[in-house]
């Protein structure tokens, strides 16, 4: 080779990574001491040998195609992008590697200079992280499962206690508390079954929640029509629980008060993304409407107090619509608890 070749030899030998230079026939023409250490060969054993000597058997069949592709378009690139690369050592052992390819053209022709990095420790660390994340995922699923079971036990206890209550008003309070507990339990059950434990598919959740409320109040769809329009929304648990409870309270109020004496009507639920993480929830009915002198933000009714408190939890605001019947609009921000910058102070933590 020409005199400049000695410069390549010097540069390759000084490189901190394993370096191997290969000609278009796939023969090794140059390597450094780092490559000797990595593969366990003396360079005299590899010079003039096929590069496939360093490639595990199952991977050799496709290597020649990659090699032809490189020389057809000799540009610097990572080798096997998106694939796990394995090198074969002299002792038969394998080593996980990352390879960068660079074309080198001299008087004798075009060669490929491969820079090879041993990533065994990195792969081991990645596997440990994956195992740790899997363990945490299993643990988190178990937590959701146990929380759901405990809430179901509480709901059953309320149900048993309610059977001995004769006072209709006290019985109604027990039933409402049972409904709230079930609303929270439903979210934990759906998160337990979900692939993504950090967010809940709220579209499906609304349908499940409201269908359960209709069954609980013994309401048939031929008397009260339910219309749900929820745009695709994935909410974190810190937003989903308060939002689910708000829907629980508003729909329960409509089922109890909006249609007296078997009156027929309609309840609709709309949830739309306005922009970024901002949403608008609208729950409306075409029933008798709210009392004209009702101060929605300052009421003694526990359900409406909860709606106000829960709306504050998700940085939301409430507005009463002017349509016939009752219409409640809640705008809120779908952020996790860690993302909320303000201090919640002494506000009630419902479901958290």
C-alpha positions as CSV (number, residue, x, y, z in Angstrom):
1,X,0.0,0.0,0.0
2,X,1.0,3.7,-0.4
3,X,3.1,5.5,2.2
4,X,0.0,7.1,3.7
5,X,-1.1,3.6,4.8
6,X,1.3,3.8,7.8
7,X,-0.7,6.8,9.0
8,X,-3.9,4.8,9.0
9,X,-2.1,2.0,10.9
10,X,-1.0,4.5,13.5
11,X,-4.5,6.1,13.9
12,X,-6.2,2.7,14.1
13,X,-3.8,1.4,16.7
14,X,-4.3,4.5,18.9
15,X,-8.1,4.2,18.8
16,X,-9.7,3.5,22.1
17,X,-12.2,1.1,20.5
18,X,-11.7,-2.1,18.6
19,X,-11.0,-1.3,14.9
20,X,-11.1,-3.7,12.0
21,X,-10.6,-2.8,8.4
22,X,-12.1,-5.1,5.7
23,X,-11.8,-5.1,1.9
24,X,-14.6,-5.6,-0.6
25,X,-14.0,-9.3,-0.6
26,X,-14.8,-9.3,3.2
27,X,-11.1,-10.0,4.1
28,X,-9.5,-8.5,7.2
29,X,-6.6,-6.3,6.2
30,X,-6.0,-4.3,9.4
31,X,-7.0,-4.5,13.1
32,X,-5.7,-3.0,16.4
33,X,-4.8,-4.3,19.8
34,X,-8.3,-3.5,21.2
35,X,-9.8,-5.8,18.6
36,X,-7.4,-8.5,19.7
37,X,-8.6,-8.1,23.3
38,X,-12.2,-8.0,22.3
39,X,-12.2,-11.2,20.2
40,X,-9.3,-13.1,21.8
41,X,-7.3,-13.5,18.7
42,X,-3.8,-12.4,17.8
43,X,-3.9,-10.2,14.7
44,X,-1.7,-12.7,12.8
45,X,-4.5,-15.2,13.2
46,X,-7.1,-12.9,11.6
47,X,-5.2,-11.0,8.9
48,X,-6.4,-12.1,5.5
49,X,-9.3,-14.1,7.0
50,X,-12.9,-13.5,6.3
51,X,-14.7,-11.1,8.6
52,X,-17.4,-13.8,9.0
53,X,-14.9,-15.6,11.4
54,X,-16.1,-13.0,14.0
55,X,-19.8,-13.4,13.2
56,X,-21.9,-16.1,14.9
57,X,-23.1,-18.8,12.5
58,X,-26.8,-17.9,12.4
59,X,-26.0,-14.3,11.4
60,X,-23.5,-15.1,8.6
61,X,-26.1,-15.8,5.9
62,X,-27.3,-12.2,5.9
63,X,-24.0,-10.5,6.4
64,X,-22.9,-10.8,2.8
65,X,-26.0,-8.9,1.6
66,X,-25.3,-6.2,4.1
67,X,-21.7,-6.1,2.9
68,X,-22.6,-5.7,-0.7
69,X,-25.2,-3.0,0.2
70,X,-22.5,-1.0,2.0
71,X,-20.0,-1.0,-0.8
72,X,-22.8,-0.2,-3.3
73,X,-23.3,3.0,-1.3
74,X,-20.3,3.5,0.9
75,X,-21.3,6.1,3.5
76,X,-20.7,6.4,7.2
77,X,-23.5,4.6,9.1
78,X,-24.2,2.4,12.1
79,X,-24.3,-1.3,11.3
80,X,-27.5,-3.1,12.0
81,X,-29.4,-0.1,13.2
82,X,-32.3,-1.3,15.3
83,X,-30.9,-4.8,15.6
84,X,-28.9,-6.5,18.4
85,X,-25.4,-7.2,17.1
86,X,-23.3,-10.1,18.4
87,X,-19.6,-10.8,17.9
88,X,-18.0,-14.2,18.1
89,X,-14.9,-14.7,20.2
90,X,-12.1,-17.2,19.6
91,X,-13.2,-19.3,22.6
92,X,-16.7,-19.6,21.1
93,X,-18.2,-17.1,23.5
94,X,-20.2,-14.2,22.2
95,X,-20.2,-10.5,23.0
96,X,-22.8,-7.8,22.5
97,X,-21.4,-5.1,20.3
98,X,-22.2,-1.8,18.7
99,X,-20.6,-1.1,15.3
100,X,-20.0,2.0,13.3
101,X,-19.0,1.7,9.6
102,X,-16.9,4.2,7.7
103,X,-15.7,4.0,4.1
104,X,-12.0,4.5,3.4
105,X,-10.8,5.0,-0.2
106,X,-7.1,4.8,-1.0
107,X,-5.1,3.9,-4.1
108,X,-5.8,0.2,-3.6
109,X,-9.6,0.7,-3.6
110,X,-12.4,1.2,-1.1
111,X,-12.4,-0.4,2.3
112,X,-14.7,-0.3,5.3
113,X,-13.3,0.6,8.7
114,X,-15.5,-0.8,11.5
115,X,-15.4,0.7,15.0
116,X,-16.6,-1.9,17.4
117,X,-17.7,-1.2,21.0
118,X,-18.3,-3.9,23.6
119,X,-21.7,-3.0,25.1
120,X,-22.1,-6.1,27.3
121,X,-22.3,-4.1,30.5
122,X,-24.7,-1.7,28.9
123,X,-27.0,-4.5,27.8
124,X,-26.7,-6.1,31.3
125,X,-27.7,-2.8,32.9
126,X,-30.6,-2.4,30.4
127,X,-31.9,-5.9,31.3
128,X,-31.6,-5.1,35.0
129,X,-33.6,-1.9,34.4
130,X,-36.2,-3.8,32.4
131,X,-36.5,-6.4,35.1
132,X,-36.8,-3.7,37.7
133,X,-39.5,-1.9,35.7
134,X,-41.4,-5.2,35.2
135,X,-41.2,-5.9,38.9
136,X,-42.6,-2.4,39.7
137,X,-45.3,-2.8,37.1
138,X,-46.4,-6.1,38.6
139,X,-46.3,-4.5,42.1
140,X,-48.4,-1.5,40.9
141,X,-50.9,-3.8,39.3
142,X,-51.1,-5.7,42.6
143,X,-51.7,-2.4,44.4
144,X,-54.5,-1.4,42.1
145,X,-56.0,-4.9,42.5
146,X,-55.9,-4.8,46.3
147,X,-57.2,-1.2,46.5
148,X,-60.1,-2.3,44.2
149,X,-60.8,-5.3,46.4
150,X,-60.7,-3.3,49.6
151,X,-63.1,-0.7,48.1
152,X,-65.4,-3.5,47.1
153,X,-65.4,-4.8,50.7
154,X,-66.3,-1.3,51.9
155,X,-69.1,-1.2,49.3
156,X,-70.4,-4.5,50.5
157,X,-70.3,-3.5,54.1
158,X,-72.2,-0.3,53.3
159,X,-74.8,-2.5,51.4
160,X,-75.2,-4.8,54.4
161,X,-75.5,-1.9,56.8
162,X,-78.1,-0.3,54.5
163,X,-80.4,-3.3,54.8
164,X,-80.9,-2.5,58.5
165,X,-81.7,1.2,58.0
166,X,-85.3,2.2,58.1
167,X,-84.9,6.0,57.7
168,X,-85.3,6.7,54.0
169,X,-83.0,9.7,54.1
170,X,-80.2,7.8,55.9
171,X,-80.7,4.9,53.5
172,X,-80.2,7.3,50.6
173,X,-77.0,8.6,52.1
174,X,-75.6,5.1,52.4
175,X,-76.5,4.3,48.8
176,X,-74.8,7.5,47.6
177,X,-71.7,6.7,49.6
178,X,-71.7,3.2,48.2
179,X,-71.9,4.6,44.7
180,X,-68.9,6.9,45.3
181,X,-66.8,4.0,46.6
182,X,-67.8,1.9,43.5
183,X,-66.8,4.8,41.2
184,X,-63.3,4.9,42.7
185,X,-63.0,1.1,42.7
186,X,-64.0,0.9,39.0
187,X,-61.0,3.1,38.1
188,X,-58.6,0.9,40.0
189,X,-60.1,-2.2,38.4
190,X,-59.6,-0.7,34.9
191,X,-56.1,0.4,35.7
192,X,-55.3,-3.1,36.9
193,X,-56.5,-4.5,33.6
194,X,-54.8,-1.8,31.5
195,X,-51.4,-2.1,29.7
196,X,-50.6,1.5,30.7
197,X,-50.7,1.9,34.4
198,X,-50.1,5.6,34.3
199,X,-53.1,6.6,32.3
200,X,-56.7,5.5,32.0
201,X,-58.8,5.2,28.8
202,X,-61.5,7.5,30.1
203,X,-63.8,6.9,27.1
204,X,-64.5,3.3,28.2
205,X,-64.6,4.3,31.8
206,X,-67.4,6.8,31.4
207,X,-69.6,4.2,29.7
208,X,-68.9,1.6,32.4
209,X,-69.5,4.2,35.2
210,X,-72.8,5.5,33.9
211,X,-74.2,2.1,32.9
212,X,-73.6,1.0,36.5
213,X,-75.4,4.1,37.8
214,X,-78.4,3.4,35.6
215,X,-78.5,-0.2,37.0
216,X,-78.1,1.0,40.6
217,X,-81.1,3.3,40.3
218,X,-83.2,0.8,38.4
219,X,-83.5,3.1,35.4
220,X,-84.3,1.7,32.0
221,X,-83.2,3.2,28.7
222,X,-86.7,3.3,27.4
223,X,-87.5,6.0,30.0
224,X,-84.3,7.9,30.2
225,X,-82.1,8.0,27.2
226,X,-78.3,8.2,27.8
227,X,-76.1,9.9,25.2
228,X,-72.3,9.8,25.6
229,X,-69.8,11.6,23.5
230,X,-66.3,11.4,24.9
231,X,-63.4,12.2,22.6
232,X,-60.4,9.9,23.0
233,X,-59.0,10.9,26.4
234,X,-56.3,9.2,28.5
235,X,-56.2,10.7,32.0
236,X,-53.7,10.0,34.8
237,X,-55.2,8.5,37.9
238,X,-55.0,11.8,39.8
239,X,-57.3,13.4,37.2
240,X,-59.4,10.3,36.4
241,X,-60.7,9.7,39.9
242,X,-62.0,13.3,40.6
243,X,-63.4,13.5,37.1
244,X,-65.1,10.1,37.5
245,X,-66.6,11.2,40.8
246,X,-67.9,14.5,39.3
247,X,-69.7,12.5,36.6
248,X,-71.0,10.1,39.3
249,X,-72.5,13.0,41.3
250,X,-74.0,14.9,38.4
251,X,-75.6,11.9,36.8
252,X,-76.8,10.6,40.1
253,X,-78.5,14.0,40.8
254,X,-80.2,13.8,37.4
255,X,-81.4,10.3,37.9
256,X,-82.8,11.2,41.4
257,X,-84.3,14.6,40.8
258,X,-84.6,15.6,37.1
259,X,-87.4,13.2,36.1
260,X,-90.0,12.9,38.9
261,X,-93.0,10.6,38.7
262,X,-91.6,8.5,35.9
263,X,-91.2,11.3,33.5
264,X,-89.2,10.4,30.4
265,X,-86.1,12.4,29.4
266,X,-82.5,12.4,28.3
267,X,-79.1,12.6,30.0
268,X,-76.0,13.5,27.9
269,X,-72.3,13.5,28.8
270,X,-69.7,15.3,26.6
271,X,-66.0,15.3,27.2
272,X,-63.9,17.2,24.7
273,X,-60.3,18.3,24.5
274,X,-60.1,22.1,24.1
275,X,-56.3,22.3,23.6
276,X,-53.2,20.6,25.0
277,X,-54.2,19.1,28.4
278,X,-57.4,21.2,28.8
279,X,-60.8,19.6,28.7
280,X,-64.4,20.5,28.9
281,X,-66.9,18.1,30.6
282,X,-70.6,18.9,30.0
283,X,-73.3,16.9,31.9
284,X,-76.8,17.9,30.9
285,X,-80.4,16.7,31.2
286,X,-83.7,17.9,29.9
287,X,-85.5,17.5,33.3
288,X,-87.1,19.9,35.7
289,X,-83.9,21.9,36.2
290,X,-82.3,23.3,39.4
291,X,-84.1,25.5,41.8
292,X,-83.9,29.2,40.7
293,X,-82.5,30.4,44.0
294,X,-79.8,27.7,44.3
295,X,-76.2,29.0,44.9
296,X,-74.3,26.2,43.2
297,X,-71.0,27.1,44.8
298,X,-72.4,27.5,48.3
299,X,-74.8,24.7,48.9
300,X,-75.5,22.4,51.8
301,X,-76.0,19.5,49.5
302,X,-73.1,17.0,49.9
303,X,-73.1,15.9,46.3
304,X,-72.8,19.5,45.0
305,X,-70.2,20.3,47.6
306,X,-68.2,17.3,46.4
307,X,-68.5,18.5,42.8
308,X,-67.0,21.9,43.8
309,X,-64.2,20.4,45.8
310,X,-63.3,17.8,43.2
311,X,-63.3,20.5,40.5
312,X,-60.8,22.5,42.5
313,X,-58.6,19.4,42.8
314,X,-58.2,19.3,39.0
315,X,-57.7,23.0,38.7
316,X,-61.1,23.3,37.1
317,X,-64.0,25.7,37.0
318,X,-67.7,25.2,37.0
319,X,-70.4,27.0,34.9
320,X,-74.1,26.4,34.8
321,X,-75.5,26.4,31.3
322,X,-78.7,28.2,30.2
323,X,-80.3,25.3,28.4
324,X,-83.6,23.7,29.5
325,X,-83.2,21.3,32.3
326,X,-79.8,21.3,34.0
327,X,-76.4,21.8,32.3
328,X,-73.1,21.8,34.2
329,X,-69.9,22.6,32.4
330,X,-66.6,21.7,34.1
331,X,-63.3,22.8,32.5
332,X,-60.2,21.3,33.9
333,X,-56.5,20.5,33.2
334,X,-55.4,16.9,32.9
335,X,-52.2,17.1,34.8
336,X,-50.6,14.6,37.2
337,X,-50.3,15.6,40.9
338,X,-46.6,16.2,40.5
339,X,-47.3,18.7,37.6
340,X,-49.7,20.8,39.6
341,X,-47.7,23.6,41.0
342,X,-50.1,25.1,43.5
343,X,-50.6,24.0,47.1
344,X,-54.0,22.2,47.7
345,X,-54.0,23.5,51.2
346,X,-56.7,21.9,53.4
347,X,-59.0,20.8,50.6
348,X,-60.5,17.4,50.9
349,X,-58.5,14.7,49.1
350,X,-61.2,12.6,47.5
351,X,-59.9,9.3,46.1
352,X,-56.3,10.2,46.5
